Amino acid sequence: MTCVRVLTGIKPSGTPHLGNYVGAIRPTVRASRQAGVDSYLFLADYHALISTHDPARVQRSTLEIAATWIACGLDPQRVTFYRQSDIPEIPELTWLLACVCGKGLLNRAHAYKAAVDKNLADGRDADDGITMGLFMYPVLMAADILMFNAHRVPVGRDQIQHIEMARDLAASFNHLYGEHFTLPEAVIDEQVATLPGLDGRKMSKSYDNVIPLFAPREQLRRLIMGIVTDSRAPGEPKETEGSALFQIYQAFATADETAALARDFAAGIAWAEAKERLFERIDREIAPMRATYDELMAHPERVEAYLRAGAAKARAQASPFMARLRHAVGLRPLDTQPAPTSAGAASAAKPAAPVFKQYREADGRFYFKLTDAKGHVLLQSQGFANGREAGQAVARLKAQGWAACLDLHALVHALVPNHEIEAALQRLRET
């Protein structure tokens, strides 16, 4: 059976809460048990350094996150579970990818653009306080994915752009040095549960409305008793629609349990009774895992052993693959005879061709860009309502050229002089 390689990164940036469990941890653990799935899960501690400069917090959060995943049922023997910083091949690959990455590509990264926009809105220099870590984040993420040639990467909609960038970098590298990388696919789960927090808004540390996943039993009860509800008295019918309490219960309960609580809402259950029922239902699922978590937190050496074993498993693949990549780019012993790659032989025969790339962004609209052989963007479109319109625009540009499509100039922006675009389109017509 051919396995689908699925890769997930978890940034150690805080204590996990119920929303993390329902939205990411529980479904990922369940998916890792499926036949035909080869799961790679890693602690993205290099990524954490972009925003967290407290060494003790990075270490503590790494322990908390690792212990959480193991306590929630992740089997380190079944999956490849490792700490990003234990794989030295990843930063090395980051540099190789950076050398085929156009700066213009990173200029368009959402996180960087948002930081620049905020600086300008606040009257500061555009790059004030922006580190190269933030700017290079997409390249490091691409290295995480491409090091293990992941087929699928489950992400939220705000991360789709990063997967597209990883594909671009993989294609650029493959074009220059031969076929080494699989082009990954983003996987968006439209059914991912988003839990409301104590105040009814999305459960988030930024709102300070979270319920820690492994809070002690009595603290869990106090937090649940503090969930905001309306003023309807016992005996008054209550609405399930828009009820944070009901939504959280539904995320943990069976269909029959959920239906029973809905009937009790309609019958006028008291809020205190409903909250007690929610507490007992959550604690029933969490309590056994809490005991495992507490045991792991008391013995960090056990977690460390799991991570080191996972790193050894990951490096058994990463080390020989990195050696192959080093050879491909010319980082070779001087006493070996260079053997041109198929891509290099083709390059000697004729110049590499530019390429159009079409994709869909997080806003639901369809885009395309024209890149040269090194991945530098020559043309960048605005969003089209559907893929057919974008494809028709690409076909016209290929057939007629940039100068002939004056009506497209408002929708497609030239990022280099016109003569370079015309030359690229002519090169496309000749191939």
N, C-alpha and C positions, 0 to 999 in steps of 0.2 A: 504494500500500500504506500502510495506517495503521500508524504506528510506535508501539510501546509504550515509554514513557519510563521508564527505570530509573535510579535515583539511588543512589549509594554514597558515603559519607563515610569518610575515613581519617584518624584522629587522629594527628598526628606526635608520638608520645610514646615513641619508642625505636627501636633498630635492629631491622629486620625479621629474623625467624628462619625456619627451615624450616617450622615450624608455620603461620606467617602465610602463607607461600607456598602450601602445599598446601591450607589451609583457606579462604583468601580471595583471594589475588592471582591464582593460576593460574586458578581457575574464573571469576573476574570478567573477566579478560582474554579468556578463551575466549568468554564470553557476549557481550562487547562486539563480537565479530566476527560475531554472528548477524544474518541478514537480519531486518528488521522491529524491531530493537532500537535505540533512541536512548539511548546511555549518557551519564550525567553522573557524573563522578568528581571529588571535590574533597578538598583537604587541609584538614581541619577545625582550622585553627590557632587560631581563637577558642576552640574547645572545649579545646584543649590548655592554655590559660591558666588553666583552672579548677584544674588539679592541678600544673602546672609553672610555677615562678616564676623559672627561670633563663633569661634572654633568649638566651644563647648556645646553650643546649640546644634551645630552641624552633626557632631558626634552623637549627641543624645537623640536627635531626631532620626538619624540613621538607624540607631538601635530600636527606637520605638516603631518605625515603619517596618523594619525587617521582622521584628517580633510579632507585629500585628498580622502581617501576611501569613506567617507560619501558623499563628494561633487560629487564623480564620480558615485553615484547611489546605493551604498551599503545600504541596508535597515536593520538597527540594530534590528528592530522588527521581521524580517523574519529569520535572521541568529543569531548565537551566536558570538558576536564581543566583545573581551575582551583584557585586558592588562595582559600579562603573569605574571607580578609581583603581580597582584591582586589575584592570585590563589595560596595560600600557600601550597596546596596539591601537586603542581608540584615539588618544591624542595624536599619535603618529599619523593615523589615517586622516584625522582632522586637518593636518597640515597638507597632506597630499591633495585633499579635496579643495582646500583654500587656494591652492596653486592653479586650479582650473575654474575657480569661482570668480565671476565678474563682480566688482564692487557694486555695480548698478543693481545686481540681483539682491544684495543685502540691503541696499538703500530702500528697497520697497518692502522689506519685512515689516509686518504689522506692529510688532512690539517696538522696533526702532522708530518707526514713523510716529507712533503714538507718543513716545518720549520726546521726540523733536517737536511735535505739535504742542505738547504741554509746555516745553521750554519757551517756545515762541509766544504762546498765549500769556505766559507769565513775564514776558519782557526780558528773558535771558538769552544768552547765546544758544544757538540751535543744539549744540552738542554738550552743553553744560551737564556735568555729572553722568554722562553716558560712557560706560566702560566698553572696552573691546570685547569683554565677555558677553555683554548684551548684544553688541553688534554681530559677533560671531556665533551666537547661539544657534542659528539655523545650520551652520556648518558642523558644529559638534553634534547636533541632533541627527544630521545626515550620516555622520560617521557611526553613531550608535546603531542606526538602522542597517547601513550598508555593510558594516563589519561582519554581520551574520546573515546577510542576504535575505532579510525578512521579506516574506511575500505580502503580509498584511500587518498594518499598524493601526490598532484601534485608537481613535482620537476624537476629541470634541471638534465641533465645527471651526472653532477659533484656531485649530492646529492644522487645518487642511493645507494652508499655504506652505507650511514647513515640509509636508510630505511631497508637495509639488516641487519644492526646491531640492529635496533629496533626489527626486527623479531626474531633475535637470542636471545635478552634479554627477549622478551616476551615468547619464547619457553622455555628458561631456567627457568624462574619464574614459568610458568605453570607446568613444569615437577616437580618442587620441592613442589609447594604449591597448585596445582589444577588449573583447567581452569578458568582463570580470564581475560586474555587478548586476543583480536582479533589480528591476525597477519596482519599487514597493507600491502597494495600493493602500490608500487610506480606507479605513472601515469606520463608518459612522453608524452608531446604534441609535435610531430615532426613538427607541423605547426605553432609553436609559432613565431610570427614576431620578427625579430631583426632589429631595426632601425639603419641606419647609422647616424653618428653625423655630426657636422659642417664640418669636414675635410674628410668625407667619410669613416672613420673607424667606428667600432661599437660604438654606442653612450654609453659613459661610463664616470663616474666621474673621473676615473683614467686617462683618456685621455684628460680631461678638454675640451670636445667637445660637451657638452650637451645643450639641450634646455629645461630650466625648464618648467614643465607642466603648472604652473599657473603664468608664467611671465606676467607682465602687457602688455597690447595690443601693445604699442609702442616698448617695449623691445622685444617682440616676433617678431615684424616686422623687427627690426634691426638684430636680430640673424638670421632670415631666409634669409635676404638679404646678410648675410655673408657666406652662405653655399658655399663651394668650387665647382666651375664648370670649364669647359674647356674654351678655348679661341675662340670658334666658334661664329661668329658674327650673328646678326639678319639676317634671310633669309637663313642661312646655315642649312641643316638638322642636327638634333641632335639625338644621340643614347639614348634610354631608358635603355638599358642594362648597368649596372654599374653606372647609374646616381643616386647619393644620393638624389637629389631633387625629382626625379620621384618615387623612392622607398618610401620616406616619404609620398608623395602625395597619392600613392596607398594604404597606410595603413589607410588613413582617408576617401578616396573617394569611391563612388559607382563604380560598374563595368562600367557603362555608362560614368561617369566622367573620370575614368581612361583611357578608350578607346579614349575619346575626346582629352585628353592631349597627348596621344601617337600619334594621328594624327597631332596634332599641333607641336610636336617635329619633326616629319618627314617633316612638312611644314616649319620649320625654326623659330619657335617662339623665341623671344628674351629672354635671361636668366632673365632679370629684370621682364618681364611680367610673365614668368613662376613662378618666386619666389613670385610675388604678388598674383598670383592665389593660390599658396600653402598656403601663409599666410592667405588669406581669408577663404580657406577651413578648415584649422585647427582652426582658431578663431571662425568659425561658430559652431564647435562642442564644443570647450573648453569654450567659453565666459559664457554660463549659469552656468557651473560648477565653473568657476573662481569666479563668484559673490557669490555662496554658500560658496566656500572655504574662500574667504576674510571675509565673515560674521562669519564663524566659528572661524577663527583665531582671530577675534576681540572679540569673546566671548568664551574663552576656557572653561568656566564653562559648556557650553552646551556639548562640547566634553567630558568633565569629567563625566557629567551625563550619556551620552551614554555608556561610558566605565564601570561605576559603575553598571549600569543596566545589562550590558553584563556579568560582573563578578558575579553578583548575580545569573544570569541564569546558568552560567557555574558551579558555586560552588554548586548549587542545585543538580548537578550530581556528581561533584568531591568529595564533603564531605562524602556522604554515601558510595561511592565507595572506598575512602581512608580508611574509617572505616572497610570495608570488607577486604581490603588488610592488614591492621594492624592486624586484627584478624587472618588472614591466616598465617602470619609470626610469630605469637606468642606474639605480643604486645597487651596484653589483660588485663582486670581487674583481679586481683589475686583471686577474689572470684567467678570466673566463672569456670565451668567444661570444661577442654580442650576437644575438639572433633576433632579427627584426620581427616584430609582431605582424599579424595580418593587417592590422590597421596601419602600421608603419609602412609596410610594403605598398599598400594602397595609396598612402599619402605621397610616396615617392613618385607614383605614376601620375597622379593628378591631384589638384587641390581638393580639400574636403568641402562638401556641400553644406550650405546653410540649411536650416530646418524650421518649419512652422510647428509650434506646439500649442495645442488647444486644451483648455482646462476649465473647470467650474470652480468658482470661489465660494467663500462662506456666505456671501450675500445672495447666492442662488443664481447669479448671472454668469454668462459664458464669456470667456476671454480667449485671446490668442496672442502669441508673440512670435517674432522672427528672430532667431539667434544665429550667430555664426558658429563655426566649428568648435570654437573655444567656449561656447555658451554665453558669449556677450550678447546682450539684447539690442537689436537694431530697431525694431518696431514693437510697440506695445499698444494693444487695443483697449478701449473702454469696454464696459460690460454690454453684452447683447442679451436680449430677452430669452433666446433659446439657442441651442447648439446649431440648428440649421442656419440661422442668420449669420452666426460667426463663421460657419463653414463656407457659406456663399461668399462672404467678404474675403476669406483666404483664397478661394478659387479665383476670384476676380483679380486679386493682387498677383497671383501666380501667372495668370494668363495675360493680363494687360499691363502690368507694371505699376509702380508707385505714381508716376506722373499722370498716367491716364485715369486714375481713380480719384479725381479731385473731390468728389462727393464723400469719399471715405475719410478725408483728412481731418474732419472734425471728430471722427470716432476712433481713428488710429493715429497714434502719436509717433513721429520720427524721433529717435534718440541719438541718431548720428546724422551726418550730412546726407542730403538726398542722393548724391552720386554713389555713396556706399550702399544705400538700399537698392538702388537700381542695379548695381553690380551683383548684389546678392541674389536678387530676383532673376537676373539673367543667368546666373550660375545654376539656379534651381531649374530653369527651363532647359538647360543643356544636359542635365543629369537624367 
